[in-house]
């Protein structure tokens, strides 16, 4: 702190920690709210079956092999990894080791992460703004539709959101007294977040680093020294695993999925890094920007992306309110001391929100709606803090006006969002609008009348109206199973991926064995797609029959439908005839259905082989692996476009008797995909590539075998 700061500003105010102070009702209220959230999120959990079978297969492999667990291998044979670092897989794999393979064992750790995120969020907000604000933050977070989706799903985003919330909390604790240990914990959290989803973990670092460098209550020299130590901690926490992977001989570990040269660094800075920004992801599924202001196959980019028809219902219900309250909070604290903890909180949560939302809005590469779960804790914190500080200042007219205006904007925006699903609770949008506007008028009037009854009525009506829309979408999300690689929260809005005119966005429950696949495909650039630019597609899903869904039980997966516009003839329809997950986006994103005959064929003599089968594309391979419990090699990784294994390596595996069967179809542009080339496909559009070469070599040299509706090639029975 400079001498001028010391003279002009009061000492740093450090509120009493919740553990030693606060009203008696605060702790029971928090525990009750967390219990309610836990019960809601655990309810109907197994309806999603294996959820994203891509990650579930890696979890199953990790539960059987410590080496597969460490590297994040898709199979226990160690052929290829997922296209992310493995930290998010570790809790799920350990759960499966304890409880056995089931939907519940895979997804339960994600729900526990939701409760941990809510608890950390409460602690961070309550510490400075009081118990009511902390409880409000938990409520807003839990009722965010995309949070209800992803904290019950097995993608890495749940753990990432938890670690990012922990990071902000640790930085705020460090800012209170300038204590180094909290900044080191923040660095460790970011390092673990890097091992969860690589460079996305770094999005919030710039605003947090600048905040600490400017506002910490210690000398400038000490601030920068602490930041340097935190950076070293971050590198150590995230770099140890990277160093092992990069230094270990490639022959001693699985191939790094998603990379083109078996390098995790190339994966980090290419496919999962700059490629996501500029749309040039080598080996991608074909999205990416193609010039101009659009986002190519992943929707239009721009400042309005978070509010558009495809994403608004996931996260944007309270996003306008969060931005308004951020500005109000910064204005209210504009004259505070440099080290003021309230302003620091607004800057921390607001900086994280703005930075992350800006990157999401303008990135031209692969972007899915569920990525926005990262924003949920930031929105919740800002809403809770902003409402609290404005309510405390309600004696003046303008805080009341801002609070009332925020409620009015929120309910009008909810009216718009609910109008995008006109067949879903059509009465709700009008009820929300009427109640919200009435509540807003009450909030503006409460300061003048001073009546306690009017205040309680206005607050209750405003909260109920503001949260009714996201709550309804959250209930819809909790009651529906979700499966596959692209999932969305709430009822289907009837638009494709990227908004009206885009490709078919799968609705709730679009599953790995969805009948008809994902017809809509992906949004097309001008001049492609059907002549009219319109094509209706549907996606329905159900979990494989008899799949275990929890301890001692089994149940089918969720079902649902979704429609989309703008068919892409290059991706084709995936047939679902008992197992042969033929190519196209359906085979790429949603895997295959495995019937009893195919399962029996693969299980016979399985112990004699390293891999009971090989299949093009990870989703296709995962379906067979999860059904049989035996390792299945995913040729080409997720997209079928990674150059692993090479044809020479595959021939060597076959010659050594390590692989029993080859599964026909799978990957992009696979068998019978409209517009694809070559039977068996693989690679981008079924063109040249290692997976295509392997497919051609197998079909030309080995005996075809059918089981149920699936076609295999017996690699122990050459045709000549």
Order of alpha helices (4+ residues) and beta strands (2+ residues): alpha-alpha-alpha-alpha-alpha-alpha-alpha-alpha-alpha-alpha-alpha-alpha-alpha-alpha-alpha-alpha-alpha-alpha-alpha-alpha-alpha-beta-beta-alpha-alpha-beta-alpha-beta-alpha-beta-alpha-beta-beta
